[in-house]
């Protein structure tokens, strides 16, 4: 996943989302265009809603695919098999879904800028580093 502003710099330090110790290991700014990834303090809390929407979408897609290929019935356990497969997929894909939701959420606020070297970076309220410094 790349920076939304320049589409060149990496958003994550490690490309493997299943390395759970480093799943959210991100640089503070894009190494290419210096766009800060955390636009304000608490910015990433909104990704919970995006991740939830992606999980609901994945559940709906697996239900439709299961219904079309295998079918649903009250006479046997096909519904419970789908439920088990869906839960398994949600657990296995969760690290990727969390990263994708971060990227998608940042893409809502930061648009592609072909002149990113000349234009100013995008922030929302105040910089996270300035908020936590005691000298200001």
mmCIF file of the C-alpha atoms, coordinates in Angstrom:
data_MODEL
# 
_entry.id   MODEL 
# 
loop_
_atom_site.group_PDB 
_atom_site.id 
_atom_site.type_symbol 
_atom_site.label_atom_id 
_atom_site.label_alt_id 
_atom_site.label_comp_id 
_atom_site.label_asym_id 
_atom_site.label_entity_id 
_atom_site.label_seq_id 
_atom_site.pdbx_PDB_ins_code 
_atom_site.Cartn_x 
_atom_site.Cartn_y 
_atom_site.Cartn_z 
_atom_site.occupancy 
_atom_site.B_iso_or_equiv 
_atom_site.pdbx_formal_charge 
_atom_site.auth_seq_id 
_atom_site.auth_comp_id 
_atom_site.auth_asym_id 
_atom_site.auth_atom_id 
_atom_site.pdbx_PDB_model_num 
ATOM 1   C CA . UNK A 1 1   ? 0.000   0.000   0.000  1.00 0.00 ? 1   UNK A CA 1 
ATOM 2   C CA . UNK A 1 2   ? 1.370   3.341   -1.058 1.00 0.00 ? 2   UNK A CA 1 
ATOM 3   C CA . UNK A 1 3   ? 1.023   6.926   0.126  1.00 0.00 ? 3   UNK A CA 1 
ATOM 4   C CA . UNK A 1 4   ? -2.205  8.495   -1.187 1.00 0.00 ? 4   UNK A CA 1 
ATOM 5   C CA . UNK A 1 5   ? -0.555  11.828  -1.974 1.00 0.00 ? 5   UNK A CA 1 
ATOM 6   C CA . UNK A 1 6   ? 2.388   10.725  -4.119 1.00 0.00 ? 6   UNK A CA 1 
ATOM 7   C CA . UNK A 1 7   ? 1.538   7.032   -4.637 1.00 0.00 ? 7   UNK A CA 1 
ATOM 8   C CA . UNK A 1 8   ? 5.236   6.209   -4.330 1.00 0.00 ? 8   UNK A CA 1 
ATOM 9   C CA . UNK A 1 9   ? 6.198   6.025   -0.679 1.00 0.00 ? 9   UNK A CA 1 
ATOM 10  C CA . UNK A 1 10  ? 5.234   2.953   1.369  1.00 0.00 ? 10  UNK A CA 1 
ATOM 11  C CA . UNK A 1 11  ? 2.578   3.344   4.060  1.00 0.00 ? 11  UNK A CA 1 
ATOM 12  C CA . UNK A 1 12  ? 3.917   0.496   6.190  1.00 0.00 ? 12  UNK A CA 1 
ATOM 13  C CA . UNK A 1 13  ? 7.448   -0.414  7.207  1.00 0.00 ? 13  UNK A CA 1 
ATOM 14  C CA . UNK A 1 14  ? 6.814   -4.137  6.741  1.00 0.00 ? 14  UNK A CA 1 
ATOM 15  C CA . UNK A 1 15  ? 4.975   -5.485  3.679  1.00 0.00 ? 15  UNK A CA 1 
ATOM 16  C CA . UNK A 1 16  ? 3.764   -8.605  5.503  1.00 0.00 ? 16  UNK A CA 1 
ATOM 17  C CA . UNK A 1 17  ? 0.447   -7.869  7.293  1.00 0.00 ? 17  UNK A CA 1 
ATOM 18  C CA . UNK A 1 18  ? 0.526   -11.245 9.045  1.00 0.00 ? 18  UNK A CA 1 
ATOM 19  C CA . UNK A 1 19  ? 3.615   -10.260 11.037 1.00 0.00 ? 19  UNK A CA 1 
ATOM 20  C CA . UNK A 1 20  ? 1.395   -9.360  13.984 1.00 0.00 ? 20  UNK A CA 1 
ATOM 21  C CA . UNK A 1 21  ? 4.111   -7.615  15.990 1.00 0.00 ? 21  UNK A CA 1 
ATOM 22  C CA . UNK A 1 22  ? 4.561   -5.094  13.186 1.00 0.00 ? 22  UNK A CA 1 
ATOM 23  C CA . UNK A 1 23  ? 1.085   -4.951  11.657 1.00 0.00 ? 23  UNK A CA 1 
ATOM 24  C CA . UNK A 1 24  ? 0.700   -1.203  12.374 1.00 0.00 ? 24  UNK A CA 1 
ATOM 25  C CA . UNK A 1 25  ? 4.384   -0.265  12.081 1.00 0.00 ? 25  UNK A CA 1 
ATOM 26  C CA . UNK A 1 26  ? 4.183   2.868   9.925  1.00 0.00 ? 26  UNK A CA 1 
ATOM 27  C CA . UNK A 1 27  ? 6.606   5.704   9.291  1.00 0.00 ? 27  UNK A CA 1 
ATOM 28  C CA . UNK A 1 28  ? 5.521   9.045   10.738 1.00 0.00 ? 28  UNK A CA 1 
ATOM 29  C CA . UNK A 1 29  ? 5.721   10.671  7.296  1.00 0.00 ? 29  UNK A CA 1 
ATOM 30  C CA . UNK A 1 30  ? 5.956   9.441   3.730  1.00 0.00 ? 30  UNK A CA 1 
ATOM 31  C CA . UNK A 1 31  ? 9.630   9.115   2.787  1.00 0.00 ? 31  UNK A CA 1 
ATOM 32  C CA . UNK A 1 32  ? 8.890   10.445  -0.709 1.00 0.00 ? 32  UNK A CA 1 
ATOM 33  C CA . UNK A 1 33  ? 6.599   13.476  -0.194 1.00 0.00 ? 33  UNK A CA 1 
ATOM 34  C CA . UNK A 1 34  ? 6.759   14.064  3.614  1.00 0.00 ? 34  UNK A CA 1 
ATOM 35  C CA . UNK A 1 35  ? 2.983   13.711  3.965  1.00 0.00 ? 35  UNK A CA 1 
ATOM 36  C CA . UNK A 1 36  ? 2.233   12.918  7.627  1.00 0.00 ? 36  UNK A CA 1 
ATOM 37  C CA . UNK A 1 37  ? 0.171   9.765   7.943  1.00 0.00 ? 37  UNK A CA 1 
ATOM 38  C CA . UNK A 1 38  ? -1.482  10.700  11.229 1.00 0.00 ? 38  UNK A CA 1 
ATOM 39  C CA . UNK A 1 39  ? -3.287  13.912  10.292 1.00 0.00 ? 39  UNK A CA 1 
ATOM 40  C CA . UNK A 1 40  ? -4.284  14.735  13.869 1.00 0.00 ? 40  UNK A CA 1 
ATOM 41  C CA . UNK A 1 41  ? -4.218  13.156  17.294 1.00 0.00 ? 41  UNK A CA 1 
ATOM 42  C CA . UNK A 1 42  ? -6.572  10.158  17.388 1.00 0.00 ? 42  UNK A CA 1 
ATOM 43  C CA . UNK A 1 43  ? -6.909  10.109  13.609 1.00 0.00 ? 43  UNK A CA 1 
ATOM 44  C CA . UNK A 1 44  ? -6.832  6.317   13.339 1.00 0.00 ? 44  UNK A CA 1 
ATOM 45  C CA . UNK A 1 45  ? -9.895  5.780   15.574 1.00 0.00 ? 45  UNK A CA 1 
ATOM 46  C CA . UNK A 1 46  ? -12.091 6.216   12.486 1.00 0.00 ? 46  UNK A CA 1 
ATOM 47  C CA . UNK A 1 47  ? -10.587 3.136   10.882 1.00 0.00 ? 47  UNK A CA 1 
ATOM 48  C CA . UNK A 1 48  ? -12.682 0.981   13.202 1.00 0.00 ? 48  UNK A CA 1 
ATOM 49  C CA . UNK A 1 49  ? -15.779 1.987   11.247 1.00 0.00 ? 49  UNK A CA 1 
ATOM 50  C CA . UNK A 1 50  ? -14.084 1.280   7.932  1.00 0.00 ? 50  UNK A CA 1 
ATOM 51  C CA . UNK A 1 51  ? -12.857 -2.115  9.171  1.00 0.00 ? 51  UNK A CA 1 
ATOM 52  C CA . UNK A 1 52  ? -16.362 -2.961  10.402 1.00 0.00 ? 52  UNK A CA 1 
ATOM 53  C CA . UNK A 1 53  ? -17.863 -2.026  7.009  1.00 0.00 ? 53  UNK A CA 1 
ATOM 54  C CA . UNK A 1 54  ? -15.284 -4.188  5.223  1.00 0.00 ? 54  UNK A CA 1 
ATOM 55  C CA . UNK A 1 55  ? -16.072 -7.137  7.524  1.00 0.00 ? 55  UNK A CA 1 
ATOM 56  C CA . UNK A 1 56  ? -19.820 -6.756  6.875  1.00 0.00 ? 56  UNK A CA 1 
ATOM 57  C CA . UNK A 1 57  ? -19.138 -6.541  3.126  1.00 0.00 ? 57  UNK A CA 1 
ATOM 58  C CA . UNK A 1 58  ? -16.977 -9.679  3.247  1.00 0.00 ? 58  UNK A CA 1 
ATOM 59  C CA . UNK A 1 59  ? -19.685 -11.496 5.212  1.00 0.00 ? 59  UNK A CA 1 
ATOM 60  C CA . UNK A 1 60  ? -22.316 -10.488 2.666  1.00 0.00 ? 60  UNK A CA 1 
ATOM 61  C CA . UNK A 1 61  ? -20.156 -11.584 -0.255 1.00 0.00 ? 61  UNK A CA 1 
ATOM 62  C CA . UNK A 1 62  ? -19.378 -14.969 1.311  1.00 0.00 ? 62  UNK A CA 1 
ATOM 63  C CA . UNK A 1 63  ? -23.077 -15.478 2.049  1.00 0.00 ? 63  UNK A CA 1 
ATOM 64  C CA . UNK A 1 64  ? -24.094 -14.767 -1.555 1.00 0.00 ? 64  UNK A CA 1 
ATOM 65  C CA . UNK A 1 65  ? -21.303 -16.947 -2.973 1.00 0.00 ? 65  UNK A CA 1 
ATOM 66  C CA . UNK A 1 66  ? -22.166 -19.785 -0.570 1.00 0.00 ? 66  UNK A CA 1 
ATOM 67  C CA . UNK A 1 67  ? -25.877 -19.462 -1.394 1.00 0.00 ? 67  UNK A CA 1 
ATOM 68  C CA . UNK A 1 68  ? -25.247 -19.569 -5.158 1.00 0.00 ? 68  UNK A CA 1 
ATOM 69  C CA . UNK A 1 69  ? -22.704 -22.413 -5.102 1.00 0.00 ? 69  UNK A CA 1 
ATOM 70  C CA . UNK A 1 70  ? -23.881 -24.619 -2.239 1.00 0.00 ? 70  UNK A CA 1 
ATOM 71  C CA . UNK A 1 71  ? -27.232 -23.251 -1.162 1.00 0.00 ? 71  UNK A CA 1 
ATOM 72  C CA . UNK A 1 72  ? -28.847 -22.727 2.229  1.00 0.00 ? 72  UNK A CA 1 
ATOM 73  C CA . UNK A 1 73  ? -31.238 -25.129 3.870  1.00 0.00 ? 73  UNK A CA 1 
ATOM 74  C CA . UNK A 1 74  ? -32.950 -25.556 7.219  1.00 0.00 ? 74  UNK A CA 1 
ATOM 75  C CA . UNK A 1 75  ? -32.854 -29.342 6.814  1.00 0.00 ? 75  UNK A CA 1 
ATOM 76  C CA . UNK A 1 76  ? -29.084 -29.705 7.245  1.00 0.00 ? 76  UNK A CA 1 
ATOM 77  C CA . UNK A 1 77  ? -26.079 -27.819 8.614  1.00 0.00 ? 77  UNK A CA 1 
ATOM 78  C CA . UNK A 1 78  ? -25.110 -25.819 5.524  1.00 0.00 ? 78  UNK A CA 1 
ATOM 79  C CA . UNK A 1 79  ? -25.790 -22.511 7.269  1.00 0.00 ? 79  UNK A CA 1 
ATOM 80  C CA . UNK A 1 80  ? -23.484 -23.452 10.151 1.00 0.00 ? 80  UNK A CA 1 
ATOM 81  C CA . UNK A 1 81  ? -20.766 -24.554 7.734  1.00 0.00 ? 81  UNK A CA 1 
ATOM 82  C CA . UNK A 1 82  ? -20.999 -21.152 6.034  1.00 0.00 ? 82  UNK A CA 1 
ATOM 83  C CA . UNK A 1 83  ? -20.866 -19.457 9.419  1.00 0.00 ? 83  UNK A CA 1 
ATOM 84  C CA . UNK A 1 84  ? -17.727 -21.409 10.337 1.00 0.00 ? 84  UNK A CA 1 
ATOM 85  C CA . UNK A 1 85  ? -16.027 -20.661 7.015  1.00 0.00 ? 85  UNK A CA 1 
ATOM 86  C CA . UNK A 1 86  ? -16.971 -16.988 7.317  1.00 0.00 ? 86  UNK A CA 1 
ATOM 87  C CA . UNK A 1 87  ? -15.589 -16.729 10.864 1.00 0.00 ? 87  UNK A CA 1 
ATOM 88  C CA . UNK A 1 88  ? -12.379 -18.437 9.755  1.00 0.00 ? 88  UNK A CA 1 
ATOM 89  C CA . UNK A 1 89  ? -11.981 -16.014 6.834  1.00 0.00 ? 89  UNK A CA 1 
ATOM 90  C CA . UNK A 1 90  ? -12.613 -12.992 9.052  1.00 0.00 ? 90  UNK A CA 1 
ATOM 91  C CA . UNK A 1 91  ? -9.975  -14.134 11.546 1.00 0.00 ? 91  UNK A CA 1 
ATOM 92  C CA . UNK A 1 92  ? -7.368  -15.000 8.914  1.00 0.00 ? 92  UNK A CA 1 
ATOM 93  C CA . UNK A 1 93  ? -7.934  -11.834 6.872  1.00 0.00 ? 93  UNK A CA 1 
ATOM 94  C CA . UNK A 1 94  ? -8.176  -9.474  9.873  1.00 0.00 ? 94  UNK A CA 1 
ATOM 95  C CA . UNK A 1 95  ? -4.553  -8.194  9.748  1.00 0.00 ? 95  UNK A CA 1 
ATOM 96  C CA . UNK A 1 96  ? -4.931  -7.381  6.056  1.00 0.00 ? 96  UNK A CA 1 
ATOM 97  C CA . UNK A 1 97  ? -8.372  -5.819  6.645  1.00 0.00 ? 97  UNK A CA 1 
ATOM 98  C CA . UNK A 1 98  ? -6.950  -3.597  9.392  1.00 0.00 ? 98  UNK A CA 1 
ATOM 99  C CA . UNK A 1 99  ? -4.161  -2.359  7.126  1.00 0.00 ? 99  UNK A CA 1 
ATOM 100 C CA . UNK A 1 100 ? -6.505  -1.891  4.196  1.00 0.00 ? 100 UNK A CA 1 
ATOM 101 C CA . UNK A 1 101 ? -8.930  0.070   6.376  1.00 0.00 ? 101 UNK A CA 1 
ATOM 102 C CA . UNK A 1 102 ? -6.086  2.399   7.429  1.00 0.00 ? 102 UNK A CA 1 
ATOM 103 C CA . UNK A 1 103 ? -5.102  2.973   3.823  1.00 0.00 ? 103 UNK A CA 1 
ATOM 104 C CA . UNK A 1 104 ? -8.700  3.487   2.701  1.00 0.00 ? 104 UNK A CA 1 
ATOM 105 C CA . UNK A 1 105 ? -9.397  5.890   5.578  1.00 0.00 ? 105 UNK A CA 1 
ATOM 106 C CA . UNK A 1 106 ? -6.327  7.963   4.746  1.00 0.00 ? 106 UNK A CA 1 
ATOM 107 C CA . UNK A 1 107 ? -7.381  8.005   1.094  1.00 0.00 ? 107 UNK A CA 1 
ATOM 108 C CA . UNK A 1 108 ? -10.652 9.692   2.176  1.00 0.00 ? 108 UNK A CA 1 
ATOM 109 C CA . UNK A 1 109 ? -8.725  12.719  3.433  1.00 0.00 ? 109 UNK A CA 1 
ATOM 110 C CA . UNK A 1 110 ? -5.578  12.874  1.302  1.00 0.00 ? 110 UNK A CA 1 
ATOM 111 C CA . UNK A 1 111 ? -5.988  12.973  -2.462 1.00 0.00 ? 111 UNK A CA 1 
ATOM 112 C CA . UNK A 1 112 ? -3.428  12.292  -5.166 1.00 0.00 ? 112 UNK A CA 1 
ATOM 113 C CA . UNK A 1 113 ? -1.328  15.329  -6.023 1.00 0.00 ? 113 UNK A CA 1 
ATOM 114 C CA . UNK A 1 114 ? 0.807   15.086  -9.142 1.00 0.00 ? 114 UNK A CA 1 
ATOM 115 C CA . UNK A 1 115 ? 2.657   18.257  -8.078 1.00 0.00 ? 115 UNK A CA 1 
ATOM 116 C CA . UNK A 1 116 ? 3.356   16.975  -4.576 1.00 0.00 ? 116 UNK A CA 1 
ATOM 117 C CA . UNK A 1 117 ? 6.899   18.400  -4.562 1.00 0.00 ? 117 UNK A CA 1 
ATOM 118 C CA . UNK A 1 118 ? 5.632   21.983  -4.934 1.00 0.00 ? 118 UNK A CA 1 
ATOM 119 C CA . UNK A 1 119 ? 2.427   21.822  -2.839 1.00 0.00 ? 119 UNK A CA 1 
ATOM 120 C CA . UNK A 1 120 ? 2.050   21.838  0.931  1.00 0.00 ? 120 UNK A CA 1 
ATOM 121 C CA . UNK A 1 121 ? 1.284   18.639  2.851  1.00 0.00 ? 121 UNK A CA 1 
ATOM 122 C CA . UNK A 1 122 ? -2.223  18.041  4.202  1.00 0.00 ? 122 UNK A CA 1 
ATOM 123 C CA . UNK A 1 123 ? -2.999  18.134  7.930  1.00 0.00 ? 123 UNK A CA 1 
ATOM 124 C CA . UNK A 1 124 ? -6.353  18.476  9.662  1.00 0.00 ? 124 UNK A CA 1 
ATOM 125 C CA . UNK A 1 125 ? -6.068  20.221  13.007 1.00 0.00 ? 125 UNK A CA 1 
ATOM 126 C CA . UNK A 1 126 ? -2.606  20.165  14.506 1.00 0.00 ? 126 UNK A CA 1 
ATOM 127 C CA . UNK A 1 127 ? 0.457   18.026  14.271 1.00 0.00 ? 127 UNK A CA 1 
ATOM 128 C CA . UNK A 1 128 ? 0.665   15.043  16.590 1.00 0.00 ? 128 UNK A CA 1 
ATOM 129 C CA . UNK A 1 129 ? 4.269   15.751  17.575 1.00 0.00 ? 129 UNK A CA 1 
ATOM 130 C CA . UNK A 1 130 ? 3.479   19.339  18.615 1.00 0.00 ? 130 UNK A CA 1 
ATOM 131 C CA . UNK A 1 131 ? 0.567   18.150  20.731 1.00 0.00 ? 131 UNK A CA 1 
ATOM 132 C CA . UNK A 1 132 ? 2.781   15.833  22.785 1.00 0.00 ? 132 UNK A CA 1 
ATOM 133 C CA . UNK A 1 133 ? 5.742   18.213  23.221 1.00 0.00 ? 133 UNK A CA 1 
ATOM 134 C CA . UNK A 1 134 ? 5.941   19.787  26.681 1.00 0.00 ? 134 UNK A CA 1 
ATOM 135 C CA . UNK A 1 135 ? 7.916   22.890  25.632 1.00 0.00 ? 135 UNK A CA 1 
ATOM 136 C CA . UNK A 1 136 ? 5.093   24.521  23.637 1.00 0.00 ? 136 UNK A CA 1 
# 
